[in-house]
Amino acid sequence: MPEAAPTPRPSRCPICGKPTAEKLRPFCSRRCADIDLNRWLSGVYAVPGKPEEAEDETPPGKPASDQE
């Protein structure tokens, strides 16, 4: 006897936790989508990266006396 496929759990809005609207997925409303956009634009969310070196600094592993 074949088993029934598991029922997919309804996804939740990452902002407020309400069920998502198909049209605005992954959000439940335009308001939550706008809140998320504002967080990206204001720098609340950030993708980590390695720190940048200043041009006048010595690169790591290279003694200062070797610079020209």
C-alpha positions as CSV (number, residue, x, y, z in Angstrom):
1,M,0.0,0.0,0.0
2,P,1.6,3.3,-1.0
3,E,2.1,5.9,1.7
4,A,0.5,9.3,1.4
5,A,2.9,12.1,0.5
6,P,3.7,14.3,3.5
7,T,1.7,17.5,3.6
8,P,4.1,20.4,3.1
9,R,4.1,22.8,6.0
10,P,2.9,26.3,5.2
11,S,5.8,28.7,5.0
12,R,5.9,31.6,7.4
13,C,6.8,35.2,6.8
14,P,10.3,36.0,8.0
15,I,9.2,39.3,9.4
16,C,6.1,38.6,11.4
17,G,5.6,34.8,11.3
18,K,2.2,34.8,9.6
19,P,1.5,32.4,6.7
20,T,2.9,33.7,3.5
21,A,0.8,35.0,0.6
22,E,1.5,33.2,-2.7
23,K,1.7,36.5,-4.6
24,L,4.2,38.0,-2.1
25,R,6.2,35.0,-1.2
26,P,8.1,34.7,1.2
27,F,6.2,37.5,2.9
28,C,2.6,37.7,4.1
29,S,1.9,41.3,3.0
30,R,3.3,44.2,1.1
31,R,4.1,45.9,4.5
32,C,6.4,43.0,5.5
33,A,8.1,43.1,2.1
34,D,8.7,46.8,2.5
35,I,10.1,46.3,6.0
36,D,12.6,43.8,4.6
37,L,13.6,46.1,1.8
38,N,14.2,48.9,4.2
39,R,16.4,46.7,6.3
40,W,18.5,45.9,3.3
41,L,18.8,49.5,2.1
42,S,19.6,50.9,5.5
43,G,22.4,48.4,6.1
44,V,20.8,46.3,8.9
45,Y,21.4,43.2,6.8
46,A,25.0,42.9,5.5
47,V,27.0,40.2,3.7
48,P,30.2,39.6,5.7
49,G,33.5,40.0,3.8
50,K,37.1,40.3,4.7
51,P,38.3,43.7,5.8
52,E,39.9,45.9,3.2
53,E,43.5,47.0,3.5
54,A,44.5,50.7,3.3
55,E,46.9,51.3,0.4
56,D,49.6,52.6,2.7
57,E,49.6,49.6,5.0
58,T,52.0,46.7,4.7
59,P,50.3,43.4,3.5
60,P,50.3,40.7,6.1
61,G,53.4,38.4,6.0
62,K,55.6,41.0,4.3
63,P,58.1,42.9,6.5
64,A,58.0,46.7,6.3
65,S,61.7,46.8,5.3
66,D,60.9,45.0,2.0
67,Q,58.7,47.9,0.7
68,E,60.1,50.1,-2.0
